[in-house]
Amino acid sequence: MIYFLCIALFVRHGTFFFFVWLFLGVTALGLSFCMKRGIWQEHVPLLVRRSFWCVATIGVLFFLIVEGFILSGFGMSGSDQAKYLVVLGAQMKPEGPSKVLQYRLDAALAYLTDHPECQVIVSGGQGADEHISEARGMYDYLVAHGLEADRILLEDQSVNTVQNLAFSAKYLIVLGLIALKMSRASSAILACVKSTWVRT
């Protein structure tokens, strides 16, 4: 609950994922109340209680594993020979990029400044609560911070992460930057792109 309040009050968040901490906090408080009053032990069947704790344990283990993967990737850096950089969108506010998106753009700017031969694809459509598309907002931010406009490609049709990857991959396929021999992961993205072409 305290973590949720800190994010809500003091951080210019760019997504609503942090509401999961509110849900978990309310659930923990409710469970604590029921256990102290004896409601949990007296009125909840044993099978339900055991099932709950099994699911909760699996959830905690899954969370720890995912966080482990995330933390292990913090020290990773991109290739120095990258010709294209893809920046995924996040919420655009009237005054500019959300904090989450600003972090991404600042990191992209640092890389692009050190690698002048690299171009960037900014990917993100316009949400119902956004005054412009995320791609346009990112474009404006990068140009305002000194990046040449001709180094930026806009992908402003995607509305989720899968489409971010698929539509950005279209750029790379058209530009001939995706090799015919691809890894399994790349093949999955290509299949997603092909299915998108079929639908469109």
C-alpha positions as CSV (number, residue, x, y, z in Angstrom):
1,M,0.0,0.0,0.0
2,I,2.8,2.4,0.9
3,Y,4.6,1.6,-2.3
4,F,1.5,2.2,-4.3
5,L,0.9,5.6,-2.6
6,C,4.5,6.6,-3.3
7,I,4.1,5.9,-7.0
8,A,0.7,7.5,-7.3
9,L,1.7,10.7,-5.4
10,F,5.3,11.3,-6.3
11,V,6.1,9.6,-9.6
12,R,4.9,10.7,-13.0
13,H,4.0,7.1,-13.9
14,G,3.4,6.1,-17.6
15,T,1.3,3.0,-17.1
16,F,-1.4,1.8,-14.7
17,F,0.4,-1.5,-13.9
18,F,1.3,-0.1,-10.5
19,F,-2.4,-0.6,-9.5
20,V,-1.5,-4.2,-9.0
21,W,0.2,-3.2,-5.7
22,L,-3.0,-1.6,-4.6
23,F,-4.9,-4.8,-5.3
24,L,-2.3,-6.9,-3.5
25,G,-2.2,-4.5,-0.5
26,V,-6.0,-4.5,-0.1
27,T,-6.0,-8.3,-0.4
28,A,-3.3,-8.7,2.2
29,L,-5.2,-6.4,4.6
30,G,-8.4,-8.2,4.1
31,L,-6.8,-11.6,4.7
32,S,-5.0,-10.3,7.8
33,F,-8.4,-9.0,9.1
34,C,-10.1,-12.3,8.5
35,M,-7.3,-14.3,10.1
36,K,-7.3,-12.1,13.2
37,R,-11.0,-12.4,13.7
38,G,-11.0,-16.1,13.1
39,I,-13.2,-15.8,10.0
40,W,-10.6,-17.4,7.7
41,Q,-10.2,-20.5,9.9
42,E,-13.9,-20.9,10.9
43,H,-15.8,-20.1,7.7
44,V,-13.5,-20.9,4.9
45,P,-13.3,-24.7,4.0
46,L,-9.9,-26.3,4.4
47,L,-9.6,-27.2,0.7
48,V,-10.2,-23.6,-0.2
49,R,-7.6,-22.4,2.2
50,R,-5.0,-24.9,1.0
51,S,-5.8,-24.1,-2.6
52,F,-5.3,-20.4,-1.8
53,W,-1.9,-20.9,-0.2
54,C,-0.8,-23.1,-3.1
55,V,-1.8,-20.5,-5.7
56,A,-0.2,-17.7,-3.6
57,T,3.1,-19.7,-3.3
58,I,3.2,-20.3,-7.0
59,G,2.5,-16.7,-7.6
60,V,5.3,-15.6,-5.4
61,L,7.8,-18.0,-7.0
62,F,6.7,-16.9,-10.5
63,F,7.2,-13.3,-9.4
64,L,10.7,-14.0,-8.0
65,I,11.7,-15.8,-11.2
66,V,10.5,-13.0,-13.5
67,E,12.2,-10.4,-11.3
68,G,15.4,-12.5,-11.4
69,F,15.4,-12.4,-15.2
70,I,14.7,-8.6,-15.2
71,L,17.4,-7.9,-12.7
72,S,19.9,-10.1,-14.5
73,G,19.4,-8.0,-17.7
74,F,20.1,-4.6,-16.0
75,G,23.7,-4.8,-16.9
76,M,23.2,-5.8,-20.5
77,S,24.1,-3.3,-23.3
78,G,23.2,-3.2,-27.0
79,S,25.5,-3.9,-29.9
80,D,27.8,-1.1,-31.0
81,Q,27.1,-2.0,-34.6
82,A,23.3,-1.6,-34.4
83,K,21.9,0.2,-37.4
84,Y,18.4,0.6,-36.0
85,L,17.0,1.2,-32.5
86,V,13.4,0.6,-31.5
87,V,11.8,2.6,-28.7
88,L,8.5,1.2,-27.5
89,G,5.9,3.8,-26.5
90,A,4.3,4.5,-23.1
91,Q,1.7,7.1,-22.0
92,M,2.0,10.6,-23.5
93,K,0.8,13.4,-21.2
94,P,-0.3,16.9,-22.3
95,E,3.0,18.3,-20.9
96,G,5.2,15.7,-22.5
97,P,6.3,12.0,-22.1
98,S,5.5,10.2,-18.9
99,K,8.4,9.4,-16.6
100,V,8.6,5.9,-17.9
101,L,8.7,7.0,-21.5
102,Q,11.2,9.8,-20.7
103,Y,13.6,7.3,-19.2
104,R,13.4,5.2,-22.5
105,L,13.9,8.3,-24.7
106,D,16.9,9.6,-22.6
107,A,18.6,6.2,-22.9
108,A,17.9,6.1,-26.6
109,L,19.3,9.7,-27.0
110,A,22.5,8.6,-25.2
111,Y,23.0,5.6,-27.5
112,L,22.1,7.6,-30.7
113,T,24.5,10.4,-29.7
114,D,27.3,7.9,-29.4
115,H,26.3,6.1,-32.6
116,P,25.5,8.7,-35.3
117,E,25.1,6.0,-38.0
118,C,22.2,4.5,-36.1
119,Q,18.5,5.4,-36.8
120,V,15.6,5.0,-34.4
121,I,12.0,3.6,-34.8
122,V,9.6,5.2,-32.4
123,S,6.6,2.9,-32.0
124,G,3.3,3.7,-30.4
125,G,-0.3,4.7,-31.4
126,Q,-2.7,7.1,-29.8
127,G,-4.6,6.0,-26.7
128,A,-8.0,7.3,-25.8
129,D,-6.5,9.5,-23.1
130,E,-3.7,10.8,-25.2
131,H,-3.7,14.1,-27.2
132,I,-1.2,12.8,-29.8
133,S,0.2,9.4,-30.7
134,E,3.1,8.1,-28.6
135,A,5.2,7.9,-31.7
136,R,4.7,11.6,-32.5
137,G,5.3,12.6,-28.9
138,M,8.6,10.6,-28.9
139,Y,9.6,12.2,-32.3
140,D,9.0,15.7,-30.9
141,Y,10.9,14.9,-27.7
142,L,13.9,13.5,-29.6
143,V,14.0,16.4,-32.1
144,A,13.7,19.0,-29.3
145,H,16.7,17.4,-27.6
146,G,18.9,17.7,-30.7
147,L,18.4,14.5,-32.7
148,E,18.2,14.9,-36.4
149,A,14.6,14.4,-37.8
150,D,15.8,12.3,-40.7
151,R,17.1,9.6,-38.3
152,I,13.7,9.0,-36.8
153,L,11.1,6.6,-38.3
154,L,7.5,6.8,-36.9
155,E,5.3,3.8,-36.3
156,D,2.1,5.2,-35.0
157,Q,-0.5,2.4,-35.6
158,S,0.3,0.0,-32.8
159,V,-1.9,-0.2,-29.6
160,N,-0.1,-2.9,-27.7
161,T,3.4,-4.5,-27.3
162,V,2.8,-7.3,-29.8
163,Q,1.8,-4.7,-32.4
164,N,4.8,-2.6,-31.4
165,L,7.1,-5.5,-32.3
166,A,5.2,-6.6,-35.4
167,F,4.8,-3.2,-37.0
168,S,8.4,-2.1,-36.2
169,A,9.6,-5.4,-37.7
170,K,7.7,-4.4,-40.9
171,Y,10.1,-1.5,-41.2
172,L,13.1,-3.8,-40.8
173,I,11.8,-6.3,-43.3
174,V,11.1,-3.6,-45.9
175,L,14.6,-2.3,-45.4
176,G,16.1,-5.7,-45.9
177,L,17.6,-5.8,-42.4
178,I,16.1,-9.2,-41.3
179,A,18.1,-12.2,-42.6
180,L,16.4,-15.2,-44.1
181,K,18.0,-17.5,-41.5
182,M,16.4,-16.4,-38.2
183,S,16.4,-17.8,-34.7
184,R,13.2,-19.3,-33.3
185,A,12.3,-16.1,-31.5
186,S,12.8,-14.0,-34.7
187,S,10.7,-16.5,-36.6
188,A,7.8,-16.0,-34.1
189,I,7.9,-12.3,-34.7
190,L,8.0,-12.8,-38.4
191,A,4.9,-15.0,-38.2
192,C,3.1,-12.3,-36.2
193,V,4.0,-9.8,-38.9
194,K,2.7,-12.0,-41.6
195,S,-0.6,-12.6,-39.8
196,T,-0.9,-8.9,-39.4
197,W,-0.4,-8.4,-43.1
198,V,-3.1,-10.9,-43.8
199,R,-5.6,-9.1,-41.6
200,T,-4.7,-5.7,-43.1
